[in-house]
C-alpha cells in the first residue's frame, strides 16, 4: 500500500520506518517523564489494536473471498477502507485512555516526528518541490518543538499548523491510496487533529 524502503535485501514500508523513528524520538524527548512507561504501554496496545482491526476488516470488505477461503484473513487485509476503519477505532481507544495534557503533548511530538520522517523517506520517490518544502518545514517544526518542550500551548500551535499545512498540501501531490478522494495519510491527519482537540478539552477537565 505504501512505498518501501530497501535495507539490503529487505523491503520495509517507509511509513513503518517513520513510525519506528518517531517512537524513538518521542521516547527520548519524554525521557525524564514519570508517565512515559504507562503512555508507551497504551500506545503499544493501540498499535496491536490497529493491526488486528485492520486484518479483520478483510472479512466485511471481502466477504465472498472470505467465504471461499477463510484462511485468507491471515494473509490479506481490508485495504485502504479497512485501514481507515482501524484508525478510527484506534483513536477512539486512545481518546478513552487519554489522561491529562501530557498525553496530548506526547502525541503532538509523535505526530510531527512521523510526518517529518515520512516526508524525508518519501523524497526519493516524490522529488516534487511542494513535497520537499513540506518535509523541510515539518523537520524545522520538530526541532522547534524540541526547544519548546513543556510549553504546551506553543507545541499545540506548532502541531496544528503542521497538520493543516500537510493536509492541504497533500491535495496537490500524490500521497498514496485514497478513500472518498482523500488519501489515508490525510485521513490520519484529520482524525489526529480531532483527537488532539478533543483530548485537550478532556485534559483540561481532568486537571
C-alpha positions, -999 to +999 in steps of 0.1 A: +000+000+000+029+024+008+063+029-008+090+007+005+125+014+019+151-011+010+177-022+036+199-048+018+175-075+006+147-065+030+119-041+019+103-021+047+074+003+040+085+038+045+057+045+069+069+017+092+104+032+093+089+066+101+068+052+129+098+035+145+119+066+143+091+087+156+087+064+186+124+067+194+124+105+191+093+108+213+106+084+239+139+103+241+121+137+245+099+122+272+129+105+289+125+124+322+087+119+325+074+095+351+043+088+330+062+077+298+061+040+306+023+039+310+019+061+279+040+038+257+023+007+271-010+022+259+004+032+226+017-004+222-018-017+229-031+008+203-007-005+176-018-040+183-055-030+182-048-012+149-032-042+134-060-066+145-088-044+133-070-038+100-066-075+094-102-084+105-117-058+082-107-082+054-139-101+063-166-075+058-148-058+029-140-091+011-169-113+022-172-135-008-134-142-009-135-149+029-164-174+025-144-192-003-111-191+017-114-182+054-077-186+058-072-156+036-077-134+066-042-144+077-026-132+045-048-102+034-063-071+050-092-047+044-073-024+021-075+014+024-111+013+037-101-012+064-071+009+074-093+039+078-118+020+100-089+006+120-075+042+125-109+054+137-112+025+163-077+031+175-081+068+180-113+061+200-092+038+222-065+065+226-091+091+235-106+069+261-072+062+276-060+098+274-051+112+309-042+148+311-025+172+287+008+152+289-008+126+266-018+153+241+017+168+242+033+134+237+011+127+207+019+161+192+056+153+193+050+118+178+028+132+150+051+159+139+080+135+140+061+109+120+052+135+093+088+147+092+104+113+089+078+100+065+083+131+043+121+127+043+119+090+034+094+096+006+116+123-010+134+096-031+102+087-049+084+120-047+110+147-056+084+174-061+091+209-048+059+212-028+068+179-011+104+189-004+091+222+011+067+204+034+094+180+045+118+208+054+092+228+072+080+198+092+115+189+102+121+225+113+088+223+133+101+191+150+133+209+160+113+239+173+092+216+194+123+202+210+133+237+221+097+244+232+095+214+254+070+218+282+054+248+266+021+231+258+003+259+240+033+265+217+036+228+209-001+226+203+000+256+179+030+242+160+013+208+156-020+223+144-001+244+119+018+213+106-014+193+104-032+220+084-002+225+061+002+188+054-035+182+050-039+210+024-005+204+007-012+168+000-042+176-022-016+188-048+008+158-046+004+120-047+000+108-011-008+071-015-041+052-016-073+071-012-108+067+004-135+090-009-109+111-027-088+117+004-055+098+010-050+076+040-023+099+054-048+129+051-074+109+069-049+102+096-041+139+099-079+148+101-085+121+128-053+132+147-064+168+146-099+159+160-082+136+186-059+164+198-086+190+201-110+166+220-082+154+242-072+190+251-108+196+264-107+163+283-073+170+297-084+204+309-113+188+327-091+162+342-066+187+355 
